[in-house]
Amino acid sequence: QVQLVESGGGSVQAGGSLRLSCAASATLAPIDWYHQAPGKERVLVARISIGGIGDYADSVKSRFTISRDNANDMIYLQMDSLKPDDTGVYFCHWRDSWGQGTQVTVSS
């Protein structure tokens, strides 16, 4: 059983950037970021290995960067060139553990 707490969401205009953070209660791998658009199911957007290697959904590749700080059990999602379709709640995830989510709103 672990705890995951996201932060860093907010409202930005299209083309802007946000950096999301996930504070974990242990060093976890792999760990994921999911996106849930309004009225939609959660979709995996990024995954990071224990060694810090990231994999990305095609929709965010080249725009988002996942990283981690194992010493502090932190996982980050740097979101650049944001689009309105990126709007929604972002969750960090490990196995069956989920954070509470952080809201991202991208306006046109």
Steps between C-alpha positions, in 0.01 A plus 500: 500500500642835392383858492527723194427873511493711185544875480587769248185517293344825396360703214711605202450619147575277204872486438581545867670268745439335834707271717308237693645329806417171666625436851520130576537325834757258358730460202278343237553363151370518247281798580252662266321821425144462377272761347124502538319748281152611611254217451770262376692204634851532634770464237867426558715787376844429648689232690840512663735220601707481817793628296309800373424382146170638379245369253222714361170481326515630145269785593754652741831383357742789444282727717504330842800379696477260793780498756566387854704575808538169680676656797183693578247255352372764260374453146449792265320565176624804311224603261596737219312625195174424673186456294133528598472122461747465787232634734396262773617336818847351517568208731818324601469125525685191622342156483157551657592823679381837374548855611207737545573675172586856408292710262647647182299742290632622166309779331515593134 
